[in-house]
Amino acid sequence: MGYADEVGENTYAANDTTKLVCTPGMAGGERHHTELLYPIGGTITSLMRTQGFHQFAEDGLKDPFEHAFGCTLWEFLTTNEEHKAAFDLYMAARRPASQKSWFEVYPAAQRLIEMSTLKEGDVLLVDVGGGLGHEVVGFKKAFPEAVGRMVLQDLPATLESVKLPNGIETMGHDFFQPQPVKGARIYFLRQIMHDWMDSKCRTMLQELVAAMDSDSRLLIDDYVMPATGAEFRPIHMDICMMLYLRAVERTRSQWVALLNSVGLEIVEVFTPANGFESVIEAKLAV
Ligand SMILES: C[S@@+](CC[C@H](N)C(=O)[O-])C[C@H]1O[C@@H](n2cnc3c(N)ncnc32)[C@H](O)[C@@H]1O
């Protein structure tokens, strides 16, 4: 596993992996997976023997998490503060520092020049379901002179502990409800759509479509799985999404079908060279 280096008999030294897994975010991830995923594994056989296994469990069917814990993951996190805190820290820390940010994968600098018509008071970016705000903070640091408001949205319980630098607003918002910020240039969803089955994604997207104008862009930061030959990391995530959340990592054709079904069209898909998450840029279909 490489968690430490063996340097002698019964002697181990911390290495970079040791230091990484000791950070609050990765420690949160260890807690999340060991305490939540293992019980799912331990009860999966009884789920298969009773109702069967359904990736998009709907209409009264249970997903593996619900079968193990008696409620969905999101319900569990609303009633379990320690797990919620571990989850939020894990989300904020999950990507290796060597990985490019979404605004490097997506040509944000170029797009910001194209967006130069924005005025003070217009909204540049809404980070929908943005967790503790790590991505919008990173964006603000990278583009301190960018004109326009930046808004972090998430469930009120997530935002309670959030402290952000000046210039970033927080807004409690349930993304299945009407989007209160109209006509933003960018609606950014990182690792949101992969948490939900298609029917729920359609509801969420329809609320965004109703708020978008012709200059708005939807940016989805998620895996775009190849039809064959996927790498280990997205496959692992795909299985986790199925077990935790009755959800999925999507292929390009699945993304196209989902976005087209709500009146959106893909402008371009930006994929980093190392097989990590892509940024899908979409706009209202003409
Ligand atoms: C997988 S995390 C991703 C967080 C962040 N975007 C990131 O990439 O680190 C999913 C986020 O969705 C939020 N969330 C879940 N249900 C939500 C809802 N109905 N409305 C708004 N946010 C929700 C969670 O609180 C969590 O912050």
The ligand as an SDF file (V2000), in Angstrom:
LIG
                    3D

 27 29  0  0  0  0  0  0  0  0999 V2000
  -19.4230   15.2730   -3.5410 C   0  0  0  0  0  0  0  0  0  0  0  0
  -19.6370   16.7670   -2.6570 S   0  0  0  0  0  0  0  0  0  0  0  0
  -18.8300   17.9020   -3.7630 C   0  0  0  0  0  0  0  0  0  0  0  0
  -18.4760   19.1970   -3.1030 C   0  0  0  0  0  0  0  0  0  0  0  0
  -17.6630   20.1480   -3.9930 C   0  0  0  0  0  0  0  0  0  0  0  0
  -18.3950   20.5470   -5.1610 N   0  0  0  0  0  0  0  0  0  0  0  0
  -16.3540   19.5000   -4.3690 C   0  0  0  0  0  0  0  0  0  0  0  0
  -16.1250   19.1870   -5.5300 O   0  0  0  0  0  0  0  0  0  0  0  0
  -15.5430   19.2730   -3.4620 O   0  0  0  0  0  0  0  0  0  0  0  0
  -21.3550   17.1060   -2.8900 C   0  0  0  0  0  0  0  0  0  0  0  0
  -21.8310   18.3990   -2.2770 C   0  0  0  0  0  0  0  0  0  0  0  0
  -23.2340   18.5370   -2.5640 O   0  0  0  0  0  0  0  0  0  0  0  0
  -23.8630   19.0680   -1.4350 C   0  0  0  0  0  0  0  0  0  0  0  0
  -25.3030   18.7460   -1.5230 N   0  0  0  0  0  0  0  0  0  0  0  0
  -25.9110   17.5410   -1.3680 C   0  0  0  0  0  0  0  0  0  0  0  0
  -27.2330   17.6560   -1.5630 N   0  0  0  0  0  0  0  0  0  0  0  0
  -27.4590   18.9600   -1.8670 C   0  0  0  0  0  0  0  0  0  0  0  0
  -28.6310   19.7050   -2.1970 C   0  0  0  0  0  0  0  0  0  0  0  0
  -29.8410   19.1070   -2.2630 N   0  0  0  0  0  0  0  0  0  0  0  0
  -28.5140   21.0190   -2.4700 N   0  0  0  0  0  0  0  0  0  0  0  0
  -27.2800   21.6250   -2.4120 C   0  0  0  0  0  0  0  0  0  0  0  0
  -26.1340   20.9800   -2.1040 N   0  0  0  0  0  0  0  0  0  0  0  0
  -26.2300   19.6550   -1.8380 C   0  0  0  0  0  0  0  0  0  0  0  0
  -23.1480   18.4260   -0.2770 C   0  0  0  0  0  0  0  0  0  0  0  0
  -23.3300   19.1610    0.9220 O   0  0  0  0  0  0  0  0  0  0  0  0
  -21.7030   18.4440   -0.7750 C   0  0  0  0  0  0  0  0  0  0  0  0
  -21.0460   19.6270   -0.4020 O   0  0  0  0  0  0  0  0  0  0  0  0
  1  2  1  0
  2  3  1  0
  2 10  1  0
  3  4  1  0
  4  5  1  0
  5  6  1  0
  5  7  1  0
  7  8  2  0
  7  9  1  0
 10 11  1  0
 11 12  1  0
 11 26  1  0
 12 13  1  0
 13 14  1  0
 13 24  1  0
 14 15  1  0
 14 23  1  0
 15 16  2  0
 16 17  1  0
 17 18  1  0
 17 23  2  0
 18 19  1  0
 18 20  2  0
 20 21  1  0
 21 22  2  0
 22 23  1  0
 24 25  1  0
 24 26  1  0
 26 27  1  0
M  CHG  2   2   1   9  -1
M  END
$$$$
